[in-house]
Amino acid sequence: MQIRTFAGILAALALVAFLAILGNRNQPLLEQPFTLSPNRALPLWTVMLGVYLAGALTFLIAFLLRGSADLVDRWRLLRGRRAGRAIEELYSKGVEAVLEGRDERALEHFQAILSREPEHVQALVKAGAVLRGLKRLPEAVDMHKRAHRLRDSDLEPLYELVRDYEAMDQVGKAKVVLNRIIQLRPRRSLSAYRKLRKYAMREADWGKAWELQGLIEDQMEKTPYKVEAERRYNIGIRYEMACAAAKERKDKDALNALRKITRTDPSFVPAHLKLGEILMTHGQEDQALQVWASGFEQTGSPVFLSTVEEHFLSQEHPEGAIEAVREAVSRSRKDFLPRFFLARLYLRLEMIDEAHREFVGLASRAVASPTLHASLGTVLERRGAYKEAASEYRQVIKDLDYLKLQYRCHVCDERYAGWSDRCGVCGEWNQIGVDFGEDPTLEDLGLSPGPVYSRTA
């Protein structure tokens, strides 16, 4: 009982006692008749008592009604709390089942929640994700649409819906949902912009990809790692736009774009290569060769040496190829790589003595290079020095460790230098065995080793 209620009861009792004392002192007055009608009268005290009882009864009824309403509210609140705890417990069990990979069990928990509370948004979202994992894609879409209708400003159901449509290979519908996300949060939709960029790149719509790249760079956090990642996208998309312009015969636009890329990022090999290719198609051979030579100086990539070599040999001008690679040797601070390409070019051109001289000079600088020893062995074999050639080939075998048994996992094909009880990649036991590279037998392929005769009726 509340203090206020108790105080009220005490006050009422005090009032009754006070009225009793007054009534005793004024008894003659209270016995006076109180006329109700010409033919009916009651003592005054009776009328006063009736009025008092009526008021007290009214107060009591009001008090009881208020108390019962409070009890009903408390009962409802307690029931709601119990139901809420039960739903929270089911939701927690569902999430735990998902983490344990028990999708069917998780779905049972989420569906139990929805049977009690059909508008439980998180249960709808989680149930949809589980259904997508179970390949029940139309049901997943339905769940996430229901969640979005209940909370249309929440982005989580929309992102889940995008994943549903991706799983169904319905990229058009996924784009519609992503644009809806951007409409709801135009300045906080980085993930949506990146997904749209991925679609644009997959469809080779480089203009759209470039537009989205600008929006992404405006919203991204300016941390060094993220800035560097987006810088690579920026250059890559610009390069693809230049290549697209070249395909459309817009060579001037392509050349300008590629030159700008090589200035912005001199280490971007594809731009140097493409720039030289376009110049070559326009008959500007000297400029193209200069671009490729500059590309090699700035990047050290051997692809430029191979490109120059193939160009001259296709023109039946081996002297030009030799001169170009020699120039690369003379201008390189680290000349091992261009010297190797020069030696390989000599060997390709059957200039055996020159190739031998270069390979011998390089052998002391790369003692454990199987490629170099194999090339030197080929040169010695061409010169008739078979014993020395055999020595180089033996060195290749030693470097590559061919005589050592190789082991392979029969499940994931991971290779090992020695036997192990368990594969470190796929985690399977008893699957690692010696790999000789032998051809599979008919039994290995699941085929019968002998002829199969059919019976005819």
Secondary structure, DSSP 8 states (H G I E B T S, - for coil): --HHHHHHHHHHHHHHHHHHHHHHHTHHHHTSEEEEETTEEEEHHHHHHHHHHHHHHHHHHHHHHHHHHHHHHHHHHHHHHHHHHHHHHHHHHHHHHHHTT-HHHHHHHHHHHHHH-TT-HHHHHHHHHHHHHTT-HHHHHHHHHHHHHHSTT-SHHHHHHHHHHHHTT-HHHHHHHHHHHHHH-TTS-HHHHHHHHHHHHHTT-HHHHHHHHHHHHHHS---HHHHHHHHHHHHHHHHHHHHHHHHTT-HHHHHHHHHHHHHH-TT-HHHHHHHHHHHHHTT-HHHHHHHHHHHHHHH--THHHHHHHHHHHHTT-HHHHHHHHHHHHHH-SS-HHHHHHHHHHHHHTT-HHHHHHHHHHHHTT-TT-HHHHHHHHHHHHHTT-HHHHHHHHHHHHHHHTTTS--EEETTT--EESS--SB-TTT--BS-EEE-------TTTTT--SS-------
